[in-house]
Amino acid sequence: MICAVALEFLKVLDKTKILANAAARGAEIRAGIEKLTQKFSFIKEVRGEGLMIGVELTVDGSPFVAEAMNRGLLINCTHEFTLRLLPAFIIGAKQVREFLGIFEAVLGHVSKSMPATETARHAAHTAAR
C-alpha cells in the first residue's frame, strides 16, 4: 500500500511538472530580490535552492516579518538577520510578481522607520563587508 501511494505521488509530480515550476518560480523570486539589492543596501545576500530562499540582511529582520504579516505575507527570520521564504510549490508567475511588489513595499516601509541606531549599525556592517 505504501509503495503504491509513493508511486502515485511520483506520477503526479512528473505529470504536473511541479518540480520544474518550483525551480522556475524560485529563480524568478531570487532575480527579483537581487534587483531590490540596488534599492535597499541592507540586503546583504540572496541565496537558496528552488523555492527555499534566504535573504540575509545587515539589519534586524524581525520588523520586516511583522510588516510582511500585516500585508498578508508569511515569512520568518532566522539568526536575527536572515529572512526565510518558503512559498508553496504550486505558486504561479502572477503570484511571484504580486509577492515581489508586496515585499518591496515591506522593505521600503520598514527601512523608513528604522531608528538611527539601526542605520548606524547597518553603515558599520556595510563598511566591514
Backbone torsions as a table, in degrees:
resi	resn	phi	psi	omega
1	MET	NA	-48.5	-177.9
2	ILE	-62.4	-42.4	179.3
3	CYS	-64.6	-37.7	178.8
4	ALA	-64.5	-41.3	177.8
5	VAL	-64.7	-44.6	179.3
6	ALA	-61.3	-42.9	178.5
7	LEU	-63.4	-42.2	178.0
8	GLU	-63.7	-40.4	177.0
9	PHE	-59.8	-45.0	179.4
10	LEU	-64.4	-36.2	176.6
11	LYS	-63.9	-42.7	179.2
12	VAL	-63.7	-43.4	177.4
13	LEU	-57.5	-45.5	-178.8
14	ASP	-66.9	-44.1	-177.2
15	LYS	-65.3	-41.4	-175.4
16	THR	-86.9	-10.1	-179.3
17	LYS	57.4	34.4	-175.5
18	ILE	-65.1	-34.9	179.8
19	LEU	-70.5	-37.1	175.7
20	ALA	-65.0	-39.1	176.9
21	ASN	-62.2	-43.7	179.9
22	ALA	-60.8	-42.6	179.3
23	ALA	-64.9	-45.0	-178.7
24	ALA	-66.4	-46.7	-179.5
25	ARG	-66.7	-38.1	176.8
26	GLY	-60.7	-42.8	178.1
27	ALA	-63.3	-39.3	178.3
28	GLU	-64.4	-43.0	-179.9
29	ILE	-64.3	-47.2	-179.9
30	ARG	-61.8	-42.1	178.8
31	ALA	-62.9	-41.3	178.6
32	GLY	-63.8	-41.4	179.7
33	ILE	-71.7	-35.0	175.7
34	GLU	-58.5	-39.3	176.9
35	LYS	-63.3	-34.4	-179.8
36	LEU	-69.5	-20.0	178.8
37	THR	-63.4	-25.6	177.8
38	GLN	-71.2	-30.0	-178.4
39	LYS	-90.6	-33.3	-176.1
40	PHE	-120.7	100.4	-174.4
41	SER	-69.2	-12.4	179.1
42	PHE	-80.5	-3.3	172.1
43	ILE	-83.1	113.5	-175.7
44	LYS	-87.3	-42.3	-174.9
45	GLU	-157.9	146.3	173.6
46	VAL	-120.4	125.0	-178.2
47	ARG	-142.2	164.5	176.2
48	GLY	153.7	179.2	178.9
49	GLU	-139.3	125.4	-178.0
50	GLY	60.7	-128.2	-178.5
51	LEU	-97.6	10.8	174.7
52	MET	-98.2	102.7	-169.4
53	ILE	-123.9	137.0	175.4
54	GLY	-118.5	135.4	177.2
55	VAL	-118.9	104.6	-178.9
56	GLU	-85.0	131.2	-178.4
57	LEU	-111.0	163.0	173.2
58	THR	-97.8	3.3	178.5
59	VAL	-127.9	166.1	179.6
60	ASP	-58.9	133.7	-176.8
61	GLY	-87.9	-14.5	-174.0
62	SER	-61.0	-37.4	177.2
63	PRO	-63.6	-30.1	178.7
64	PHE	-70.1	-37.5	177.7
65	VAL	-63.4	-45.3	-179.4
66	ALA	-63.4	-44.8	-179.6
67	GLU	-67.1	-38.5	177.4
68	ALA	-60.6	-42.9	179.1
69	MET	-61.3	-41.1	178.0
70	ASN	-61.0	-27.4	-178.0
71	ARG	-100.8	8.6	175.0
72	GLY	91.6	9.9	176.9
73	LEU	-102.1	137.7	177.4
74	LEU	-108.5	105.6	176.4
75	ILE	-131.8	166.8	174.0
76	ASN	-135.8	172.8	-177.4
77	CYS	-124.1	131.6	176.9
78	THR	-118.2	147.7	177.8
79	HIS	53.1	34.7	177.6
80	GLU	67.3	-31.9	-170.0
81	PHE	-119.2	-1.8	-175.5
82	THR	-114.9	116.9	174.9
83	LEU	-81.9	129.9	-179.0
84	ARG	-109.5	127.6	179.5
85	LEU	-114.2	129.0	179.8
86	LEU	-137.8	69.1	179.6
87	PRO	-70.0	162.6	179.3
88	ALA	-66.1	148.1	179.8
89	PHE	-62.7	-18.7	-177.4
90	ILE	-92.9	9.2	179.9
91	ILE	-59.5	142.2	-179.9
92	GLY	-105.4	169.6	-178.7
93	ALA	-60.2	-39.2	179.1
94	LYS	-63.1	-41.5	179.2
95	GLN	-67.6	-33.2	176.5
96	VAL	-63.7	-45.5	178.7
97	ARG	-61.4	-42.5	178.3
98	GLU	-62.6	-45.4	178.4
99	PHE	-58.0	-48.3	-177.1
100	LEU	-61.1	-37.3	176.6
101	GLY	-64.3	-45.2	179.3
102	ILE	-67.5	-42.3	-179.3
103	PHE	-61.8	-41.0	177.2
104	GLU	-62.2	-41.9	177.9
105	ALA	-62.9	-40.3	177.6
106	VAL	-61.2	-49.1	-179.4
107	LEU	-60.0	-43.3	-179.6
108	GLY	-65.9	-44.4	-178.4
109	HIS	-63.1	-47.9	-177.6
110	VAL	-68.6	-39.7	-178.3
111	SER	-64.2	-30.7	178.2
112	LYS	-70.8	-25.6	-177.6
113	SER	-102.4	9.2	178.7
114	MET	-67.5	132.6	177.4
115	PRO	-67.5	162.2	-178.0
116	ALA	-58.8	-32.8	179.5
117	THR	-64.5	-37.7	177.2
118	GLU	-66.6	-40.9	179.8
119	THR	-63.2	-42.4	178.7
120	ALA	-65.7	-41.7	178.7
121	ARG	-64.5	-39.7	177.4
122	HIS	-62.3	-44.7	-179.1
123	ALA	-62.5	-42.1	179.4
124	ALA	-65.9	-41.0	-179.5
125	HIS	-67.9	-39.0	179.3
126	THR	-66.3	-41.1	179.1
127	ALA	-63.9	-30.8	-179.4
128	ALA	-75.9	-15.3	-179.3
129	ARG	-62.9	NA	NA
